């Protein structure tokens, strides 16, 4: 009797446990296999991953080294986006100068990091933010900025004719370095770029537009989101009134945009005050400033204001210099006829009009279409600067943190467009 009871109990236990064993055995096998093979992992997020260890093994010309593979990846991404061989050679050479192409490179002194040494908090701002320390993520960041806050660099590269002008466009428009700054290491960068171009056979033209359309590659979703909504109007007006009051007018263009003086769009022309027929006396500045932003501001301010006044200084202090000599204060409020200064990196120009949405139409030299950056002298271009771009803490190169000086606050000075 006891044996039969035992058998009955065992049968019931087996009956209830069998389904559990069917489930547990495969689970235990998976766990065992995973423990024996660490390379098997579960990927549940969409964060960019990289096989790049961030090492500095190899050289620019060793295609099979860690650095060589990094070079090839950057080439592939920028080529797909329409950059020329000269553009790409210069961009990589500057990355070599900045970090030896190490995505994990950090310079605590300036709080900068990454291949192109973005500001990561501190005196250089925080462009890097939460970007991963991988070549993939950092190229994504570069494309995002080239399509928004650093459009000026992309447009400069679109107009570049060779390695020299490509390096200048990237340094001034993306790195925020002055054209004559010795840290550019112009000769070394050119030598590296030429070596890169030869090793990786980068003998091809680019297809970048010199207009204001954003460009990205198929691997990234970067878009011109930072500025595109600031002036996106389906309707616009053309009043033919060169004296339109500030805070009026709509145009069809949007985003940070540049035009040479002979290609001003029709809907922009009413707001430029016949600048193309204005006689500019370049004797009012010095010869070394004939192709610089500060030179144009000195000449044009004296063409539209009377009596004339003399001021000197780099672009980032021009507003302060004008304010001092005319007895007015520097402000953060734009007004047609005011000179502006930006210290990112060092730029100046003159406000022609403030549109209804706060965007600015300005005249300036040595941005993209004129001056040293374009190989011209005693020249200027017209630029549309969205309100977001000139605001405090904006990352728009050449136009962020703008300050203004308007001589007309002092009744002694009269504006004559």
C-alpha positions as CSV (number, residue, x, y, z in Angstrom):
1,X,0.0,0.0,0.0
2,X,2.8,2.4,0.9
3,X,4.6,1.7,-2.4
4,X,1.4,2.5,-4.3
5,X,1.0,5.8,-2.5
6,X,4.7,6.7,-3.2
7,X,4.2,5.9,-6.9
8,X,1.1,8.0,-7.0
9,X,2.9,11.0,-5.4
10,X,5.8,10.7,-7.8
11,X,3.5,10.5,-10.8
12,X,1.7,13.7,-9.7
13,X,5.0,15.5,-9.2
14,X,6.3,14.5,-12.6
15,X,3.0,15.5,-14.1
16,X,3.2,19.0,-12.7
17,X,7.0,19.5,-13.2
18,X,7.3,18.2,-16.8
19,X,6.0,21.5,-18.3
20,X,8.3,23.5,-16.2
21,X,11.3,21.4,-17.3
22,X,10.3,21.9,-20.9
23,X,10.6,25.7,-20.4
24,X,13.7,25.7,-18.0
25,X,16.0,23.4,-20.0
26,X,16.2,25.7,-23.1
27,X,16.7,28.7,-20.9
28,X,19.5,27.0,-19.0
29,X,21.1,26.0,-22.2
30,X,21.0,29.6,-23.6
31,X,22.5,30.9,-20.4
32,X,25.3,28.3,-20.5
33,X,26.1,29.1,-24.2
34,X,26.2,32.8,-23.5
35,X,28.5,32.4,-20.6
36,X,30.9,30.4,-22.7
37,X,30.7,32.9,-25.6
38,X,31.1,36.5,-24.4
39,X,30.7,37.8,-28.0
40,X,27.0,36.9,-27.9
41,X,25.1,40.0,-26.6
42,X,21.6,41.4,-26.8
43,X,21.5,44.8,-28.5
44,X,18.3,46.5,-27.4
45,X,19.1,50.2,-28.1
46,X,19.7,52.3,-31.2
47,X,22.9,54.0,-30.0
48,X,25.6,54.3,-32.7
49,X,28.1,51.5,-32.1
50,X,31.7,51.4,-33.3
51,X,34.4,48.8,-33.6
52,X,36.9,51.7,-33.4
53,X,39.0,51.5,-30.2
54,X,40.2,55.1,-30.6
55,X,43.8,54.0,-30.8
56,X,46.4,56.0,-32.6
57,X,48.0,52.9,-34.2
58,X,49.2,53.4,-37.8
59,X,49.5,56.5,-40.0
60,X,47.6,58.6,-42.4
61,X,49.0,56.6,-45.3
62,X,48.6,53.1,-43.8
63,X,45.1,52.1,-45.1
64,X,45.0,48.9,-43.0
65,X,45.8,50.6,-39.7
66,X,43.3,52.0,-37.2
67,X,44.0,55.5,-38.4
68,X,43.8,54.4,-42.1
69,X,40.4,52.8,-41.5
70,X,39.2,56.0,-39.8
71,X,40.3,58.0,-42.8
72,X,38.5,55.7,-45.2
73,X,35.3,56.0,-43.2
74,X,35.4,59.8,-43.2
75,X,36.1,59.8,-46.9
76,X,33.2,57.6,-47.6
77,X,30.7,59.7,-45.6
78,X,31.9,63.1,-47.0
79,X,32.1,61.8,-50.6
80,X,28.5,60.6,-50.4
81,X,27.4,64.0,-49.2
82,X,29.0,65.7,-52.3
83,X,32.2,67.1,-50.9
84,X,35.2,67.3,-53.3
85,X,38.5,65.4,-52.9
86,X,40.2,68.6,-52.0
87,X,37.5,69.4,-49.4
88,X,37.9,65.9,-47.8
89,X,41.7,65.9,-47.9
90,X,41.7,69.2,-46.0
91,X,39.0,68.2,-43.5
92,X,40.9,65.0,-42.6
93,X,44.3,66.9,-42.4
94,X,42.8,69.4,-40.0
95,X,41.4,66.5,-37.9
96,X,45.0,65.1,-37.9
97,X,46.3,68.4,-36.7
98,X,43.6,68.7,-34.0
99,X,43.6,65.2,-32.5
100,X,45.6,62.8,-34.7
101,X,42.1,61.6,-35.8
102,X,41.5,60.2,-32.4
103,X,37.8,60.3,-31.5
104,X,38.6,59.9,-27.8
105,X,41.1,62.8,-27.7
106,X,40.6,65.3,-24.9
107,X,42.3,68.6,-24.2
108,X,41.5,69.6,-20.6
109,X,43.1,73.0,-21.0
110,X,40.5,74.2,-23.5
111,X,37.7,71.7,-22.5
112,X,37.6,70.3,-26.0
113,X,37.4,66.8,-27.3
114,X,36.9,64.6,-30.4
115,X,38.4,64.4,-33.8
116,X,37.8,68.1,-34.6
117,X,38.1,69.2,-30.9
118,X,34.6,70.5,-30.2
119,X,34.0,72.6,-27.1
120,X,32.7,70.3,-24.4
121,X,31.9,72.8,-21.7
122,X,33.9,75.7,-20.4
123,X,35.4,78.7,-22.3
124,X,34.7,77.1,-25.7
125,X,31.0,76.3,-25.1
126,X,29.5,72.9,-25.4
127,X,29.0,71.9,-29.0
128,X,30.0,68.3,-28.2
129,X,27.2,67.8,-25.6
130,X,26.4,64.0,-25.3
131,X,28.0,62.9,-28.6
132,X,29.6,59.5,-28.4
133,X,33.4,59.2,-28.5
134,X,33.3,57.4,-31.9
135,X,34.2,58.4,-35.4
136,X,30.7,57.6,-36.6
137,X,29.0,59.8,-34.0
138,X,31.4,62.6,-34.5
139,X,30.9,62.6,-38.3
140,X,27.2,62.7,-37.6
141,X,27.7,65.7,-35.4
142,X,29.8,67.4,-38.1
143,X,27.0,66.9,-40.7
144,X,24.4,68.2,-38.3
145,X,26.4,71.4,-37.7
146,X,27.3,71.9,-41.4
147,X,23.5,71.9,-42.1
148,X,22.6,74.3,-39.3
149,X,24.9,76.3,-37.0
150,X,28.0,76.1,-39.2
151,X,26.5,76.5,-42.7
152,X,29.1,79.1,-43.5
153,X,31.7,76.3,-43.5
154,X,29.8,74.2,-45.9
155,X,29.2,77.1,-48.2
156,X,32.8,78.0,-48.1
157,X,33.8,74.4,-49.0
158,X,31.3,74.5,-51.9
159,X,33.1,77.5,-53.3
160,X,36.6,76.2,-52.5
161,X,38.8,75.6,-55.6
162,X,41.7,73.7,-54.0
163,X,43.2,72.3,-50.8
164,X,44.2,75.7,-49.5
165,X,40.8,77.3,-49.9
166,X,39.1,74.2,-48.5
167,X,41.3,74.3,-45.4
168,X,40.6,78.0,-45.0
169,X,36.8,77.4,-45.2
170,X,36.9,74.6,-42.6
171,X,39.2,76.5,-40.2
172,X,37.4,79.8,-40.3
173,X,33.8,78.4,-40.6
174,X,34.0,75.2,-38.5
175,X,36.9,75.5,-36.2
176,X,36.4,79.2,-35.6
177,X,40.1,80.0,-36.2
178,X,41.1,83.3,-37.8
179,X,42.6,83.1,-41.3
180,X,46.0,84.4,-40.2
181,X,46.1,82.5,-36.9
182,X,49.4,80.6,-36.6
183,X,47.7,77.6,-35.0
184,X,46.3,76.8,-38.4
185,X,49.7,75.4,-39.3
186,X,48.9,76.0,-43.0
187,X,52.0,74.4,-44.6
188,X,51.8,71.3,-42.5
189,X,48.1,70.8,-43.1
190,X,48.6,71.3,-46.8
191,X,51.4,68.6,-46.9
192,X,49.2,66.2,-45.0
193,X,46.2,66.9,-47.2
194,X,48.2,66.3,-50.4
195,X,49.5,63.0,-49.0
196,X,45.9,62.0,-48.1
197,X,44.7,63.0,-51.5
198,X,47.4,60.9,-53.3
199,X,47.1,57.8,-51.0
200,X,43.4,57.5,-51.2
201,X,43.0,58.8,-54.8
202,X,40.8,61.7,-54.0
203,X,40.9,63.2,-57.4
204,X,37.2,64.1,-57.9
205,X,35.0,67.2,-58.0
206,X,32.3,67.9,-55.5
207,X,28.6,68.4,-56.0
208,X,27.8,70.7,-53.1
209,X,25.4,73.5,-53.8
210,X,26.8,77.0,-53.2
211,X,23.2,78.0,-52.2
212,X,21.7,77.7,-48.8
213,X,20.3,74.2,-49.0
214,X,21.3,71.7,-46.3
215,X,23.5,68.8,-47.4
216,X,23.9,65.6,-45.5
217,X,24.8,62.0,-46.4
218,X,22.6,59.0,-46.4
219,X,24.0,57.8,-43.1
220,X,22.7,60.7,-41.0
221,X,19.5,62.5,-40.5
222,X,21.1,66.0,-40.1
223,X,18.9,68.8,-41.4
224,X,18.8,72.5,-41.3
225,X,16.5,72.4,-38.3
226,X,18.3,75.1,-36.3
227,X,17.3,77.9,-38.7
228,X,14.8,76.6,-41.2
229,X,11.7,77.6,-39.4
230,X,12.8,81.2,-38.6
231,X,11.6,82.7,-41.9
232,X,9.7,79.9,-43.6
233,X,7.0,82.0,-45.3
234,X,4.7,80.8,-48.1
235,X,4.0,84.4,-49.1
236,X,6.4,87.3,-49.4
237,X,6.2,90.9,-50.3
238,X,8.4,93.0,-52.6
239,X,7.6,96.7,-51.8
240,X,10.4,98.3,-53.9
241,X,10.8,100.6,-50.8
242,X,14.4,101.0,-50.0
243,X,13.4,102.8,-46.8
244,X,11.2,100.1,-45.3
245,X,11.0,100.4,-41.6
246,X,12.6,97.9,-39.3
247,X,10.3,95.1,-38.2
248,X,8.6,94.8,-41.5
249,X,8.7,92.6,-44.5
250,X,8.7,88.9,-45.4
251,X,10.9,87.1,-47.8
252,X,10.9,83.6,-49.3
253,X,14.5,82.7,-48.3
254,X,15.2,81.0,-45.0
255,X,18.2,79.9,-43.0
256,X,21.7,81.4,-43.0
257,X,22.1,82.5,-46.7
258,X,24.8,84.4,-48.6
259,X,24.7,86.2,-52.0
260,X,27.4,88.1,-53.8
261,X,26.6,91.7,-54.7
262,X,25.7,90.8,-58.2
263,X,23.3,88.0,-57.3
264,X,20.9,89.5,-54.8
265,X,17.4,87.9,-55.0
266,X,14.6,90.2,-56.1
267,X,12.7,90.0,-52.8
268,X,15.9,91.0,-50.9
269,X,16.7,94.0,-53.1
270,X,14.1,96.3,-51.5
271,X,15.9,96.1,-48.2
272,X,19.5,96.7,-49.3
273,X,19.2,100.5,-49.7
274,X,20.8,100.7,-53.2
275,X,24.0,99.5,-51.8
276,X,25.3,98.4,-55.2
277,X,25.3,102.0,-56.4
278,X,26.9,103.4,-53.3
279,X,30.4,104.8,-53.7
280,X,32.8,103.3,-51.2
281,X,35.9,105.2,-50.3
282,X,38.4,102.5,-49.4
283,X,41.0,105.1,-48.5
284,X,39.2,105.3,-45.2
285,X,40.7,102.0,-44.1
286,X,44.2,100.5,-44.4
287,X,45.4,98.3,-47.3
288,X,45.7,95.2,-45.1
289,X,41.9,95.5,-44.4
290,X,40.8,95.8,-48.1
291,X,39.7,92.1,-48.1
292,X,38.6,91.9,-44.4
293,X,35.3,92.3,-42.6
294,X,36.5,95.2,-40.5
295,X,37.7,97.1,-43.6
296,X,34.3,97.0,-45.1
297,X,32.5,98.1,-41.9
298,X,34.9,101.1,-41.7
299,X,34.2,102.1,-45.3
300,X,30.5,101.4,-45.5
301,X,29.6,103.1,-42.1
302,X,31.3,106.2,-43.4
303,X,29.4,106.0,-46.7
304,X,26.0,106.0,-44.9
305,X,26.6,108.2,-41.9
306,X,27.6,111.9,-41.6
307,X,29.7,113.4,-40.3
308,X,32.4,110.8,-40.9
309,X,34.2,109.2,-38.0
310,X,37.4,107.1,-37.7
311,X,37.6,103.8,-35.9
312,X,39.9,100.8,-35.9
313,X,39.9,97.3,-34.5
314,X,39.2,93.7,-35.3
315,X,35.7,92.6,-36.2
316,X,34.8,91.4,-32.7
317,X,35.4,94.9,-31.2
318,X,34.1,97.1,-34.1
319,X,30.8,97.8,-32.4
320,X,32.6,98.8,-29.3
321,X,34.9,101.1,-31.3
322,X,32.0,102.8,-33.1
323,X,30.1,103.3,-29.9
324,X,33.1,104.9,-28.3
325,X,33.9,107.3,-31.1
326,X,30.2,108.4,-31.6
327,X,29.3,108.6,-28.0
328,X,26.6,105.8,-27.9
329,X,26.2,102.5,-26.1
330,X,26.7,99.0,-27.4
331,X,23.4,97.1,-27.3
332,X,22.0,93.6,-28.3
333,X,19.2,95.2,-30.3
334,X,19.7,95.3,-34.1
335,X,18.7,98.3,-36.1
336,X,19.2,99.2,-39.7
337,X,22.3,101.3,-40.0
338,X,24.0,99.8,-37.0
339,X,27.4,98.1,-37.2
340,X,27.5,94.7,-35.6
341,X,30.3,92.6,-34.0
342,X,30.5,88.9,-33.2
343,X,33.3,87.3,-31.3
344,X,32.7,83.8,-32.7
345,X,35.2,83.9,-34.0
346,X,35.8,87.5,-35.1
347,X,33.4,89.2,-37.5
348,X,31.6,92.5,-38.3
349,X,29.3,94.1,-40.8
350,X,26.4,96.5,-41.1
351,X,22.7,95.8,-40.6
352,X,20.6,96.8,-43.7
353,X,17.2,95.7,-42.4
354,X,15.4,93.9,-39.6
355,X,12.5,91.7,-41.0
356,X,9.2,91.2,-39.3
357,X,10.3,88.0,-37.8
358,X,13.5,89.4,-36.4
359,X,15.8,88.0,-39.1
360,X,18.5,90.4,-40.4
361,X,19.6,91.3,-43.8
362,X,23.2,92.5,-43.5
363,X,26.2,93.6,-45.7
364,X,29.6,92.2,-44.8
365,X,32.9,91.1,-46.3
366,X,35.0,88.0,-45.9
367,X,32.2,85.6,-45.0
368,X,31.6,83.2,-48.0
369,X,31.2,85.2,-51.2
370,X,33.7,88.0,-50.8
371,X,37.0,89.1,-49.3
372,X,39.9,86.9,-48.4
373,X,37.8,83.8,-48.2
374,X,36.6,84.2,-51.8
375,X,39.8,85.6,-53.2
376,X,38.4,89.2,-53.7
377,X,39.2,92.6,-52.3
378,X,37.3,95.8,-51.7
379,X,34.2,93.8,-51.9
380,X,31.1,92.7,-49.9
381,X,28.2,90.3,-49.9
382,X,24.6,90.3,-48.6
383,X,23.7,87.8,-45.9
384,X,20.4,86.7,-44.3
385,X,21.0,86.0,-40.6
386,X,18.1,84.2,-38.8
387,X,17.2,85.5,-35.4
388,X,18.3,82.2,-33.9
389,X,21.7,82.6,-35.4
390,X,22.6,86.0,-33.9
391,X,21.1,85.3,-30.5
392,X,23.2,84.9,-27.3
393,X,24.9,81.5,-27.0
394,X,24.1,80.6,-30.7
395,X,26.8,78.5,-32.3
396,X,26.5,80.1,-35.7
397,X,30.1,81.0,-36.7
398,X,30.5,84.7,-37.4
399,X,27.1,85.8,-36.3
400,X,26.4,84.5,-32.8
401,X,26.3,86.8,-29.7
402,X,26.0,89.9,-31.9
403,X,26.3,93.3,-30.4
404,X,25.3,96.5,-32.2
405,X,26.2,100.2,-32.2
406,X,23.9,102.7,-33.8
407,X,25.4,106.2,-34.2
408,X,22.0,107.8,-34.7
409,X,21.3,107.7,-31.0
410,X,23.6,110.7,-30.9
411,X,21.7,113.5,-32.7
412,X,25.0,114.7,-34.2
413,X,25.0,111.8,-36.6
414,X,22.6,111.4,-39.6
415,X,21.9,108.3,-41.6
416,X,22.0,108.8,-45.4
417,X,21.3,105.6,-47.3
